[in-house]
Amino acid sequence: MIATILLCLPNAFKGTIYRVGKPPDLISERITSGIVSANRREISWGLPEKSQYNPPGKPWVEYRDARGRPLEAMAWCVEKQKSWTSEEPKTDARSVKLQVEGTMEDFHHMEPVLVRKADLRFDMYNGFEYPTNDQGVRIWQNTDYLVVAVIKIHFQPNTIRMGSHETVVIKRLSRSLGTELLSLQLREDSLKAMQKLAKDRLNACNILADSLRNAITKSGLIVSLMKHEIGYLRDQWEHLILEGRKEQNGKVKAVKELNLMAEAAESTGSFKHDLIEAHNRLLDLSFLPEKAENWINLQVETKWKNLFQEFPQTEERAGAIWQAIEKLKGFLYIGKDPETIRLYDKMPEELKKEWVDLIYRDSDRFDPVMLDSLIKLLANSAIAVPSREKSRKALIQLKALAENMSQLERNTNFLLRQVLNGSDKNTSRTDATCGSHSSSDA
C-alpha cells in the first residue's frame, strides 16, 4: 500500500505502517517505514529513526488522551476510528514534537485501517473486554469496526489538505488493506483449522490403531487357545491308540529314560537340571509331531551337545543317549502312524482318516472351514475321546469369538482409511466445491 501511494502521489515522500494489537492493550507498533528516492524509482525500507512506537510498541494506556500529557494523532485515529490530517504543522494540536520539543513535524495524513467486528466474529463472546479512555468510558462498544493498523503518509510542505484527493486515495487503499488483512486472518484461521483437523485425525487414528492392535492380540490368543484344545484332542487320541494296544506311553517312558541318563552323566548340577527340565517340558506341550521334533532338536539335543563339549562322555554312553533321543522322536508320530491307525478298530476307516487329518493339520492362522469340519466331526459319538463334547463346545465358542475379532479388525481398518483419507463420495464433493469456489473467485 505504501509503495503504491509513494509511486502514485508525487507530493508524498515517506510512509509508515503501525500495527495495532488486540484489545484491550491495543499495542501500536511501527512495523516499517518506506522513503522514496529523489528519482522516485526506488523505496528504502526499515526503521532508521527512533520512535516510541518502535518494537515492542506502545500500549494504549500510554498514548490515549490524558490530562498532563501531549495529545497524539495516534490516539485520535485509534479511539475515534477517524483520519487525522496535519495540513498546518505549526498549529497541529496533536503534534507531539511541537508540544514537547517545540519543533514542527512533517505535513502528514494518518488513516486508521478498519475491519468489521462481524467479519472477525468479535462480539460473539459476551466476556470480551473493550479498552477504555482516560475517563473509564469503553471505546468501540457502539461501532461496527476495529482498528487493526494505522497508516501515516508524509507530504511535501503545503501540499496536503483535509479532504483532498490524496486523503481520499489513502482512505480507499486503507480499506483495501483492511480487506487484505481480513483475508490473511481467514487464511490463517483456515490453516489452523486444517492443522487441528489433521491432528484430530491423527489422534483418532492412534485410538483406532490401538483398538486394532488389541484386536490382533486377542485374535492371536484365540488361535493359541484353539491350537491348545486341538492338541488336547491329539493327546487323548494317542492315549486311545495305546490303550487299545495295551501299551504304555512311549513318550513318557523315553523322557524318564533320558532323565536317568542326565542324572548319571558326568557333569555339573546346572547342566543336569537344564536337561531334565527340557525333557519334562516336552510332556507339557501339545505340539504337532513335526514341531515337537524341531523343539527336541533345539532344546534337547543342543543342551546334550553343550554337555558333551564341557564334559566328554564315553562313546557307549553318548551313543545310548542319541539312541534314546531318536526313540523319543519316533514316539511323537504314534497318533498319525498309518499302521498304528489301521490296527485301531473302534472307528470306521473313513472317519479315522478324516479325524487324523484334522487334528494333525498344521495351521497357525484362524481357519474357519477346518474348524467347522472338526466341530461337525466331534458331534459324532464314534469319536471316543473323553472330552469330545466339552471340546466341541469350547471350539464353537472360540470360533464365534475369532469371527467377532476378525470383524472388529476389518471395521477398524475401514475406519482408519475413512479417517485418514475420507470416503470417495466426500472427496468428490470436496473437489466439486473447490471447483465452484475457484470459478467464483475468478
C-alpha positions in Angstrom: 0.0 0.0 0.0 2.8 2.4 0.9 4.7 1.7 -2.3 1.5 2.4 -4.3 1.0 5.7 -2.5 4.6 6.9 -2.8 4.8 5.9 -6.5 1.5 7.4 -7.5 1.3 10.6 -5.4 4.2 12.9 -6.4 3.9 15.0 -3.3 4.3 12.0 -0.9 7.9 11.0 0.1 7.5 8.7 3.1 5.1 6.2 4.5 4.9 4.3 7.8 2.6 1.5 8.9 1.7 0.8 12.5 0.2 -2.5 13.7 -2.5 -2.1 16.4 -2.6 -5.1 18.6 -5.5 -6.9 20.2 -7.8 -5.2 22.7 -7.7 -4.2 25.4 -3.9 -3.5 25.3 -4.0 -2.0 21.7 -0.2 -2.0 21.5 0.7 0.2 18.5 4.0 -0.9 16.9 5.8 0.7 14.0 6.4 -2.2 11.5 8.3 -0.4 8.8 8.8 2.9 7.0 9.4 3.4 3.4 11.2 6.5 1.9 11.1 7.1 -1.9 14.3 8.2 -3.7 14.7 11.5 -5.4 14.1 10.0 -8.8 11.0 8.3 -7.3 12.1 4.9 -8.7 13.3 3.1 -5.5 12.0 2.8 -2.0 14.2 2.3 1.1 12.6 0.3 3.9 13.4 0.0 7.6 13.2 1.8 10.9 16.1 4.2 10.8 14.6 6.8 13.1 14.0 6.5 16.8 10.4 6.3 17.9 8.4 5.3 20.9 6.4 3.1 18.6 9.3 1.0 17.5 9.2 -2.6 18.7 7.9 -3.7 21.1 5.5 -0.9 20.6 3.4 1.4 22.8 0.3 0.3 24.8 -3.0 2.1 24.6 -2.8 3.4 28.2 0.4 5.3 27.2 -0.8 7.1 24.1 -4.5 7.7 24.7 -5.7 11.2 25.5 -4.9 12.0 29.2 -4.5 15.1 31.3 -1.0 16.5 31.6 0.2 14.5 28.5 0.6 15.7 24.9 -2.2 14.8 22.6 -1.3 12.3 19.9 -2.7 11.8 16.4 -2.4 8.0 17.0 -4.9 8.2 19.9 -7.4 10.1 17.7 -7.2 7.6 14.9 -7.5 4.6 17.2 -10.2 5.8 19.5 -12.3 7.8 17.1 -11.6 5.5 14.1 -11.1 8.6 12.0 -8.3 10.1 10.0 -6.0 13.0 11.1 -4.5 15.4 8.6 -1.8 17.8 9.7 -2.2 20.4 7.0 -0.5 23.1 9.1 2.2 21.6 11.5 2.7 25.0 13.2 -0.8 24.8 14.7 -1.2 21.0 14.9 -2.9 20.3 18.2 -1.7 16.6 18.1 1.9 17.1 17.1 3.9 15.6 19.9 7.1 17.1 18.6 5.6 20.6 18.6 4.3 20.2 22.2 7.4 18.6 23.6 10.4 19.7 21.6 8.9 22.9 20.0 9.8 21.6 16.5 7.5 21.1 13.6 6.6 17.7 12.2 6.2 17.0 8.5 2.9 17.7 6.7 1.2 14.3 7.0 -2.0 12.3 6.9 -2.8 9.4 9.3 -5.5 6.9 8.3 -6.9 4.0 10.5 -7.3 0.6 8.9 -10.7 -0.8 9.9 -12.1 -4.3 9.9 -15.7 -5.2 10.7 -16.3 -6.8 14.0 -18.8 -9.2 12.4 -16.2 -10.4 9.9 -13.9 -11.3 12.9 -16.8 -12.7 15.0 -15.6 -10.1 17.5 -18.7 -9.9 19.6 -19.7 -13.5 19.7 -18.4 -13.9 23.3 -20.0 -11.7 26.0 -16.9 -11.7 28.2 -14.9 -9.6 25.7 -13.1 -6.6 27.3 -13.2 -3.3 25.4 -10.4 -0.8 26.0 -11.3 2.4 27.9 -10.4 6.0 27.6 -8.8 8.1 30.4 -12.3 8.7 31.9 -13.0 4.9 32.0 -15.5 5.0 29.1 -15.3 2.0 26.9 -14.4 2.8 23.3 -15.5 0.9 20.2 -18.5 -0.5 22.1 -21.0 1.1 19.8 -19.1 0.9 16.5 -19.1 -1.8 13.8 -15.3 -1.7 13.4 -12.0 -2.5 15.0 -8.8 -0.6 14.3 -6.1 -3.1 13.2 -3.5 -0.7 11.8 -2.7 3.0 11.2 -1.1 4.3 8.0 0.9 7.5 8.1 2.0 9.3 4.9 4.4 12.3 4.9 4.0 15.0 2.2 6.0 17.9 0.8 5.2 21.2 2.6 1.9 22.8 1.9 0.7 20.0 -0.5 -1.9 18.3 1.7 -5.3 19.4 2.8 -8.2 17.8 4.7 -10.5 16.1 2.2 -8.1 16.5 -0.7 -7.8 13.8 -3.3 -4.7 12.4 -1.7 -6.6 11.7 1.6 -9.3 10.0 -0.5 -6.8 7.8 -2.2 -5.2 6.8 1.2 -8.6 6.1 2.7 -9.6 3.8 -0.2 -6.3 2.0 0.0 -6.6 1.6 3.8 -10.0 -0.1 3.2 -8.3 -2.4 0.7 -5.6 -3.1 3.3 -8.3 -4.0 5.8 -9.7 -6.5 3.4 -6.3 -8.0 2.8 -5.6 -8.3 6.5 -9.0 -10.0 6.9 -8.2 -12.4 4.1 -4.9 -13.1 5.7 -6.7 -13.7 9.1 -9.2 -16.0 7.4 -6.4 -18.0 5.7 -4.5 -18.3 9.0 -7.7 -19.5 10.7 -8.3 -21.9 7.8 -4.8 -23.2 8.1 -5.1 -23.6 11.9 -8.4 -25.4 11.4 -6.8 -27.7 8.8 -3.9 -28.4 11.2 -6.3 -29.1 14.1 -8.3 -31.4 11.8 -5.1 -33.2 10.8 -4.1 -33.5 14.5 -7.6 -34.8 15.4 -7.4 -37.3 12.5 -4.1 -38.5 13.7 -5.3 -38.8 17.3 -8.4 -40.7 16.1 -6.1 -43.0 14.0 -4.0 -43.6 17.0 -7.0 -44.6 19.1 -8.3 -46.8 16.3 -4.9 -48.3 15.8 -4.7 -49.2 19.5 -8.1 -50.9 19.1 -6.7 -52.7 16.1 -3.6 -53.8 18.0 -5.8 -55.1 20.9 -8.0 -56.9 18.4 -5.0 -58.6 16.8 -3.5 -59.5 20.1 -6.8 -61.1 21.2 -7.1 -62.9 17.9 -3.7 -64.4 18.4 -4.7 -65.6 21.9 -7.8 -67.1 20.5 -5.9 -69.1 17.9 -3.5 -70.3 20.6 -6.5 -71.5 22.7 -7.8 -73.3 19.6 -4.5 -75.0 19.0 -4.2 -75.9 22.7 -7.7 -77.5 22.5 -6.9 -79.5 19.4 -3.5 -80.5 21.0 -5.5 -81.8 23.9 -7.6 -83.9 21.5 -4.4 -85.3 20.0 -3.2 -86.3 23.4 -6.4 -88.2 24.1 -6.4 -89.8 20.6 -2.8 -91.1 21.2 -3.9 -92.4 24.6 -6.8 -94.3 23.0 -4.5 -95.9 20.4 -2.0 -97.0 23.1 -4.8 -98.2 25.4 -6.2 -100.3 22.5 -2.8 -101.9 22.0 -2.3 -102.2 25.8 0.9 -100.3 25.6 2.4 -97.6 27.8 3.0 -94.1 26.6 6.4 -94.4 24.8 7.0 -90.7 25.0 6.7 -90.7 28.8 8.9 -93.8 29.0 11.6 -92.2 26.7 11.6 -89.0 28.8 12.1 -90.9 32.0 15.0 -92.8 30.4 16.7 -89.6 29.3 16.2 -88.1 32.8 18.0 -91.1 34.3 20.8 -90.7 31.7 21.1 -87.0 32.6 21.4 -87.9 36.3 24.1 -90.4 35.6 26.1 -88.2 33.2 29.4 -86.7 34.4 28.6 -83.0 34.6 27.7 -80.2 37.0 24.2 -79.8 38.6 23.2 -76.9 36.3 23.6 -79.0 33.1 21.6 -81.9 34.6 18.9 -79.5 35.8 18.5 -77.8 32.4 18.4 -81.2 30.6 15.8 -82.7 32.9 13.7 -79.5 32.7 13.8 -79.6 28.9 12.8 -83.3 28.9 9.9 -82.8 31.2 8.8 -79.7 29.4 8.1 -81.7 26.2 5.4 -83.7 28.1 3.6 -80.5 28.9 3.5 -79.3 25.3 0.8 -80.3 22.7 2.9 -79.7 19.6 2.3 -81.3 16.3 4.8 -84.1 15.7 7.0 -82.1 13.3 7.1 -79.1 15.6 7.8 -81.3 18.6 10.8 -82.8 16.7 12.1 -79.3 16.0 11.7 -78.4 19.6 13.8 -81.5 20.6 16.5 -80.6 18.1 16.8 -77.0 19.5 16.1 -77.6 23.2 17.2 -81.1 24.0 19.9 -82.0 21.5 21.6 -78.7 21.8 21.8 -79.0 25.6 23.2 -82.5 25.3 25.8 -81.3 22.8 26.8 -78.5 25.2 27.2 -81.0 28.0 29.4 -83.3 25.8 31.6 -80.3 24.9 32.2 -79.4 28.5 32.2 -82.9 29.9 33.2 -85.5 27.4 31.3 -88.8 27.9 32.2 -92.4 26.9 31.4 -93.4 23.4 29.0 -96.0 24.7 27.1 -93.6 26.9 26.9 -90.9 24.2 25.6 -93.5 21.7 22.9 -94.6 24.2 21.8 -91.0 24.7 21.4 -90.3 21.0 19.6 -93.6 20.5 17.1 -92.6 23.3 16.6 -89.2 21.7 15.8 -90.8 18.3 13.4 -93.3 20.1 11.7 -90.2 21.7 11.3 -88.6 18.3 9.7 -91.8 16.9 7.0 -91.8 19.6 5.9 -88.3 18.6 4.3 -89.7 15.4 2.4 -92.5 17.0 -1.0 -90.8 16.5 -0.6 -90.4 12.7 1.3 -93.6 12.0 -0.7 -95.5 9.3 0.0 -99.0 10.7 -1.0 -98.0 14.2 -4.1 -96.3 13.0 -5.1 -99.3 10.9 -4.9 -101.6 13.9 -7.3 -99.3 15.9 -10.7 -100.9 15.0 -13.1 -98.9 17.2 -13.8 -96.3 14.4 -14.7 -96.6 10.8 -11.8 -96.2 8.4 -13.1 -93.1 6.6 -13.9 -91.4 10.0 -10.4 -92.3 11.3 -8.8 -90.8 8.2 -10.8 -87.5 8.4 -10.2 -87.3 12.1 -6.4 -87.8 11.9 -6.2 -85.3 9.0 -8.0 -82.6 11.0 -6.3 -82.9 14.4 -2.8 -83.2 12.8 -3.2 -80.4 10.3 -0.6 -77.7 10.6 -2.3 -74.2 10.7 -1.0 -71.1 12.5 -4.0 -69.0 11.4 -7.7 -69.0 12.1 -9.2 -71.5 9.6 -13.0 -71.4 9.9 -13.5 -74.1 7.3 -11.2 -76.6 9.1 -12.7 -75.6 12.4 -16.3 -76.2 11.1 -15.3 -79.7 9.9 -13.7 -80.6 13.3 -16.8 -79.3 15.2 -19.0 -81.3 13.0 -16.9 -84.4 13.5 -16.9 -84.0 17.3 -20.7 -84.3 17.2 -20.2 -87.9 16.1 -20.4 -90.3 19.0 -18.0 -92.7 17.2 -15.2 -90.3 18.2 -14.5 -91.9 21.6 -12.2 -89.3 23.1 -13.3 -88.4 26.7 -13.5 -84.6 26.1 -15.4 -84.9 22.8 -18.5 -82.9 23.8 -16.6 -80.4 26.0 -14.0 -79.7 23.3 -16.8 -79.3 20.7 -18.5 -76.6 22.8 -15.2 -74.9 23.5 -14.3 -74.8 19.8 -17.7 -73.4 18.9 -17.3 -70.5 21.4 -13.7 -69.8 20.3 -14.7 -69.8 16.6 -17.5 -67.3 17.3 -15.1 -65.1 19.2 -12.5 -65.3 16.5 -15.1 -64.3 13.9 -16.1 -61.3 16.0 -12.5 -60.3 16.4 -11.9 -60.6 12.6 -14.9 -58.4 12.0 -13.6 -55.8 14.5 -10.3 -55.8 12.8 -11.9 -55.2 9.4 -14.1 -52.5 10.8 -11.1 -50.8 12.4 -9.1 -50.9 9.2 -12.1 -49.4 7.3 -12.4 -46.6 9.9 -8.7 -45.9 9.7 -8.9 -45.4 6.0 -12.0 -43.3 6.3 -10.4 -41.0 8.9 -7.2 -40.6 7.0 -8.5 -40.3 3.5 -12.2 -39.7 3.7 -14.7 -41.6 1.5 -14.6 -41.3 -2.3 -18.0 -39.6 -2.2 -16.8 -36.9 0.2 -13.7 -36.4 -1.8 -15.7 -35.9 -5.0 -18.0 -33.4 -3.2 -15.0 -31.5 -1.9 -13.4 -31.4 -5.3 -16.6 -30.1 -6.8 -16.9 -27.5 -4.1 -13.3 -26.3 -4.6 -14.0 -26.0 -8.4 -17.1 -23.9 -7.7 -15.1 -21.6 -5.4 -12.4 -21.2 -7.9 -14.9 -20.2 -10.6 -16.5 -17.7 -8.2 -13.1 -16.1 -7.3 -12.2 -15.9 -11.0 
